[in-house]
Structure formats: C-alpha cells, structure tokens
Amino acid sequence: MPGRAAVLCRLLAPVLVAAAMLAAVPSFARELPPALQGELQRIGEGELRWLGFKLYDAALWARPAVVAAPPEDEAEVAQVLGAEHALSIRYARAVSSDRLVELSLGEMRRLGFDDEAQLARWGQALARALPSVEAGETLVGLHRPGEGAQFWHQGQPTAALDDAELAAAFFAIWLDPRTREPRLRAQLLGLAERGR
C-alpha cells in the first residue's frame, strides 16, 4: 500500500502544483482585452448573487493617472467616472444575448430612461455589443464619457458605440448611486473597504 500512495502522490503532485499556481493568480488579472492590458488599473471588484446563486464577478478599471487610490467620496467618484473607465464581468452561468439586452434595458428604464423609441434603438446597438455568454466567459465595456463605449467578449471586440447617452445609461446600471445593487457599486468603487 505505501508504494501505491507514493506513486499516486508523484502522479498528482504536478496537477496540485498547477492548481495552486492558478489559484494564486488574481481572478480579475486576466479579464481585460489585450488592447487594454497595462493601460488600466483595477479600482475594485465584487460579485453579484441572487437567492444565493452567483451570477457574476465584476471589476472596475480606470487610468492610473485618474485614480491613485480608490475614491474617498462621491465627489471623487464623479471625477473617476468622468474619465475613461472599464467594467469587466465574468459570468458564472450562461446568459443569452437577448436576455442581457432585456435586463440592461429594464435597468435603464428603472433609472428613468423612458423614451421607448430610443430604448428600441439602444436595444439594437446593445445586441451587437453583448453576445451570448457561457459560464466562465467575460464581457468588458470601456466607457468613454461624452463619446461612447467599446465592448469585448473573451478579449475580442464586439462593437464600438458612438452614442454617449447610451454609454452613460449602460454604465449607470452598476455605477449610478441609484443602482439596484448598491453593495456591488461600493465594492467596484473601492468604497466598501472604507465602510461607505
């Protein structure tokens, strides 16, 4: 028996070492597309759960020149969000493009965007930007305030939207003070660590 245990340990050792190395890599370090890697620094991260089920992990990124440390208050939050920033979301379960668009438009309505003709146009644009995702896949959106947004799925570009109002409404889903998920917003902005 001791011989079998030694052989088993020798066979499993490389697998365990590889697993430990992967576990040591920060979960969000791999989530920016190549075009943004090295350009942005992570401000904060969090996860969204519903009825105990994990839906996704998210991280907020900004240019290092804009944020030397997580913002201290809403005035600093406004400064960070007034400059280019990215949101990465790694999904824990599969979600169709139609469902992503439907949920996004529903949250925009809840935040006060109620022009249905405009929302229909936005839905068409978001359908190009937000493809269906499988569990473990990542979508990244880069918000360029006053200009629009660019999106990536698994590091590959999906769409560039030249609609500043649509971009602002989309990112407000997570970052507006009226968001449905204030705890996640605080985590993304690094406010949760400060007890805000």
Secondary structure, 3 states (H helix, E strand, C coil): CHHHHHHHHHHHHHHHHHHHHHHHCCCCCCCCCCCCCCCCEEEEEEEEEECCEEEEEEEEEECCCCCCCCCCCHHHHHHHHCCCEEEEEEECCCECHHHHHHHHHHHHHHCCCCCHHHHHHHHHHHHHHCCCECCCCEEEEEEECCCEEEEEECCEEEEEECCHHHHHHHHHHHHCCCCCCHHHHHHHCCCHHHCC
